Each structure stands twice: as structure tokens, then as C-alpha cells.
Amino acid sequence: MGSNNKIFGAYISGTGSFVPDKILTNADLSKMVDTSDEWITTRTGIKERRIANENETTAYLSIEACRNAMEMAGLGPEEIGAVIIGTITPEMVFPSTGCFVQQALGLKNAFAFDLQAACSGFLYSLSVAEAFVKMGKYNNILVLGAETLSTIVDYNERTSCILFGDGAGAAVVSRTDDTSKGVLYTNCGADGGGWESLYCKAYGSRYPVSRPLEDESDKFMKLQGREVYQLAVRTIVDEFNLCLKSHDLDKSQIKMIIPHQMNARIIESSSKRLGLSEDQVYINIAKYGNTSAASIPIALDECVRQGILTKGDYSILIAFGAGLTWASALIKF
């Protein structure tokens, strides 16, 4: 740990992910609500999603993802300086999920906290870690997106229960003297005026646990899909172009764009507007559904482990979610 006027590089030295074994298919959902595999697939691109059991909490998923990321990075527990977890389904109201992860993994030199930016949580967390590392304050930071969304999904409401799954993804952001690689650019944005597009009201200070809810369904997630669709497409396009402009790149130089896996139709519509080829866009929503903050790091880990992203490749990560929030990152491997 240290600090001086020098600006360092911040690169991703390891990635990891973990999803529960239990699979909830579209066929399973058709037995629970009025829906079908064809209806879900056509509108979302989702075929199945992973569902945590009662012992697979957000911290549990995070711990497993962290172990995988640290192993790839070749780092021991004492070498981690911080844990930052993007999540809207924390282990409990407090303490933070990060503290449970820090204790379980024996990260004795790390501070830990959660960051709440819904689907943008991983990229918000990455932006914070990037700043810490580039300042030279910490050498290695664990950044996560982790969710157990099944705990706040209303499985009687067919428009939302078909979308969401559980999982966790992690990345180790490490310091380097080489400023030409790693996390080259990040951008974060928000518009609180759009909060009613996607929210979960209870339980917070506005709807405390001590006060009965007028509508019991307010303890579950709610979304306005049509409003979110158009906003998401525009945001993905805008953020992609900002990333290109930040380093004077052409879209042909981008090996892979990894968007938040909210809906295959949104991703495909955005890609078409940007004029990207199919092999430049990573989509894995069919396997996992929408895992909120976990979707980008899970996809990133798959790209790294499958050799889709290798040394010298440029990748753009983009998220859009509740808040409203959005974020992007340009990374050179």
C-alpha cells in the first residue's frame, strides 16, 4: 500500500464466477404461471436460470467466485487490499456482504463494503477500484457483482419472474506500471427521476419492516418493461460510443462488447444500431437469465476462460439498471 503522485495502470489479473446448481427452466415456469417456453424465449432470449438454495446466500456465491478469481490471479489472501461488492440482494441489511466475504477468505489486510447500483453495480465497483489502484493506494482489489434475485422475485407475477436468476462474478483489479493496458476508461451515470421503471420498495426507511405494507407485493421487484427497453437501447449505444471516443478507437478494434444481460432483444437491437457483427457481442442470457450486477462479471469470466479475450484485445462492458443507473468500461487485456 502506498500513495504518491504517480499514476499507475489498473489491469484485470484474474476473473471468477459461480452459479448455483439448481436450474429453473422455462418449462418449469410454465407450470407455475401462465407462460410458455416459446413466449419467454421470443421476448427475452432466456431458456433457463440458476436458483440458489437456502444455504447459497449472496456471500456464499461471492466467496466461491472470489476463490476462482484469486486462483487465476495467483494471489494469496494477504495480498488483497479491498473487497467491493455490487449487489441489491445483500447478505443482510448490515453488516455488508463484503465483510462476510473478507472474513471467510481471511483477507486480513482488506477493507470491505457493498455498493448499490442495481444492474450497474459491478461497473460502478470497478470504477471505484480503478481509482484506488491507479492512485497507488492499493495493489489488488476484489470487485464483484453478486445476486440472489430469487429472494425478491414474485413467482406469481409472470412478466418479472421469468427474467431473473442468481449468481456471482468477480475480478481482481491489480496495479501495474504499464498504463497502456487494463481498465483504460470508465463512466458512470444516474437519473433518479426514473426510479419507478424498476424498483423494490420494502424494506427501507420509506417502507419499514415495522409498518404493514398496503400491498404485500411491494416486497418484491417491480418493473415497467416497455419504458426500460428504449432507455436501455439508447444508453448502450451512447456508452459504447463514449468508450470508443475516450481512446480514439474504431468499433472494428473492439474484440468483444459485454453488455449487462437484461434481455436478448435489447442487446440485439443495440448491436444492430451500432453496426456490430454477431461475433463482437457476448450473450449468455439463455443460460442464466438476468442476474443484475452479476451478469457482466459472469460473462467476462467466461470470455477469459474460453480464450475469447486474450492479450491485446479491447473489450467494452456496458450496464443499465434501476436507479436509473448506467455505466461502461473500456478494457485492454
N, C-alpha and C positions, 0 to 999 in steps of 0.2 A: 504494500500500500504506500502511496506517496502522492505528492501533488507539486507541480511546477508549471511553468508557462508553456512547456512543450505540448503540442497536440499529437496524440498517438492515433493509430488506427485501431478499429474495433472489428474483429472478424469472428465468424461463427466456427468455433473449433470442434463442436460436437452437437449432434441432434439426437433426440429420442422421443418415443411415443409409447402410449399404452392405451388399449381399449379393453373393455370387459369382454368375456367370452360369450355372454348371452346375446343372441341375435333376435330382434323383433322384425319380422318380415312384413311386407305389405299384405300378404295372405293372412298373417296373424291379426293385423289391424282390421281387416275386413270382417273378422268375427267379433270385433269389439265395437265398431262404429259403422255407419253406412258409407262404405267406401269400397274400392277395389284396386287391385294391382295396376290395372290399366289407367284408372283415374289418377292415382298418385304418381305413377311413372310419367305420364303425359304432362302433368302440371309441374312436377318438381325434379324429375330425374332420379328420385330416390327409390331404391329397391328394398333396402334393409337398413337398420340402425342398431347400434350396440346399447345395451341397457345394463346399468350397474346393479349388482345385488346389494343387500343391506350392509354388507361389510366393505363394499368397494366405494368408499367415500371419495370426495374430491381430493383430500390429502393422500389417500391410498393411491389413486390413479397418478397423482403428481409425483409421488415418491418413485414409483416404477419408471415413469418417463424420465425423471432426473437421473436415475441409475444408468439408464441406457445412454443418455447424453454425456454423462461424466465418463463412462467407459470409452465412448468414441473419442472424447477429448483427451483421454489419458490422464485425468486429474483425480487427485485424492480429495477427501472431504476438507482437509485443512487449507486447500488452495482456492476454495470458493469464498468470495468476499461478500456476496449478497444473493438473496433469492427474491425475485419479483414475480408474483403470480397474478395474471389476468383472469378474473372469474366473476360470475354473477351468482354462482351457487357455492359459496364458501363452506368450509367445514362446519362453522357455526358463526353466530353474529360476531363474537370475538372470543379468543384471540384470532389472529389472522391464520389462514390456511398455511401461509408461508412459515409461520412459527412451528407448526406441526411438522412440516417438511424439514425444516432446519434441524429440529431435534432428532427426528427419526434417522436422518442421514449423517448425524454427527458433524454438522457443518459449524464447528466451534468458532470460526473466525467470521462468520457471515451474519449480517443483519437481514431481516426478512419482513416483507409486507405484501398485502394484496392490493391490486389496482382494479377499480371497477369501471370498465368502459364497454361492457357487453361484448358484442362480436369483435369490436376493435381492441379488446383488452390485451391480446398478445402484442400487437404492433405498438400500442401505447407503452407497454412494458419494455419492449425492445428499444424504443426511442429514449426512455429513461436510462436504460443500461448503456446504450451507446454513449450518452453524455458522460456518465460516470467513468467509463473506460477511456474515452478519448481525452478526458481531463487528466488521466493518470491516477485517479483516486483508487481504483480497484483493478486487479489484473484479470479476474474471471468472475462473471456474474451469470447465475442461472435465471433464465427467463422462461416463463411458462404461460400456456393457456390451458385451463383445466375446467371441466364442467361435468356436473351430474344433473343435466337438464330434466331428466325423467322425474326428478323430485318436485318439479314445479310445473309439469305438464298436466293438463286436464285431459284425461283419456276418454272423456265423454264428448269432447269438442273436436269434431273431425278435421276442421281446417288447420288446426295447430298441432294436434297430437301426431299427425303423420310426418311432421317435419324434423323433429328433434331427437338427438342421440347423445350418448355420454362418451367421454374420452379425455385424454390429456396429451399435450405435446410440449417438448422442452428444447431449448437451445442454450448452449454455453457461449456467451459473448466474451471474447478474450482480447487482451491488449497485444498490439504489435507495433513495431517501428515502421512497418510498411503501410503507409496511408493510401496506397493505390488499390488496396483490396479490402474486403469486408463490407460493413454497413456504410455505404457511401452517402446515403441521404435518407432522412425520414421526415414525414409530415403528418401532423395530427390536426383534426378539426372537430368542431361540435356545433350543434344548433339545438339548444334546449327547448326551443319552441315547437319542435316536432316530437316531443316525448310520447304523445298519445298514439303514435304509429306502432310502438312496440314497448310493452311495459309489464311490470308485475307490482301491484300496489302494496301488498302486505308481505312481511310485516315490517314497517318502518315507523318513524315518528308521526307521520300523517295518518297511518292506519296501524296503530299499535296493537300488540297482542292482547292488551288489557281491555280493548273495546271490541265488542262483537261487530262483525262485518255485516253491512246491509245486504251484500251479495256474497255468498260463500265462495263463489267462483273467482273473486278478486285475489285469492291467494295463489292463483295460477297465472301463467303468462297469457297475455292478450296481444294480438297483432292485427293491424289493418294492412293486409297483403297488397292490395292494389296501389295504395299510396306508397308503400315501401318499394315496390317494383321499379317504378320510374325514377325515383330518387336514387336508388342503388345503381341503376344503369348509368345515369349521368355522372354519379360520383366516381365509379370505376374508371370511366373514360377520362374524367378530369385528372384524377390522381395518377393514372398511367402517364399522361402527357406531362405532368409536373415532374415525375421521376425522370423521364427522358430529357426534359429541358435542363434539369439540375446538372447534368454532366454531358450535355450536348450529344446525346445518343440518338440513333435511329432505331425504330421499332424492330428492324431486321437484326439488330445486335442483341436483342433480348432472347435468351435461350428459352426461358420459361416465365410466364406470369402465373403466380399462385394466388388466386383470389379467395376470399372467405367463401366457404361452401354453403351459401344460403339457399340457392335454387339454381338448378342447371340452366333453366331458361334465361335467368338474369345474366348468368355468366356467358352463355352463348350469344345473347343479344349484345352485350358489351363488347365481346370479342369481334363480332361482325362489324360493329361501328368503328372499331379500331383497325379493322383490316388485318387481323392476326390470323395465322394459319392454325389449324386444329392442333398441330404438334407443338405449338407455343403456349398452349393453355392447359394447365393441370386441373383435372376434375376427378374427384374421388367420392362425390356426394352419394353415388349409388350405393356405396358400401357402408357409409357412416351416418348419412343424413346431415342435418345442420348441428354441429357441436359447438356453436358460438365461438368463444375465444380459443377453443382447442383446434378448430378446423385448419387454420393456416399452419401451425407448427406440426400437426399430424401429417399434412400434405408435404410440408418441407422435409420432414424426416424421410418420407417415402421417396421423394425425389433424390435425396442424398444417398440413401442406402441402395437404391436401384441404379445409381450411376447416371441418372438423368441430368443432374447438375454436378459438374466436375470443375477442376481448377481452371480459372479464367472465364467461366461462364457468368453472364449477367442474369439476374432474376429480379422481378418486381413482385412484391407482396402487397395486396390491397384488401382492406376490410371496410365494411359499412355495417352499422348496427344501431341498437337502441341508444337513445340519448337526445337527439340523434348524434352519433359519433362516426367518424371515419378516419382512416389512417393509411399510410403507404410507406414502403421502404424499397430502396434500390440497393441490391447486394451484389458484390462481385466475389466469386468464390476463388 
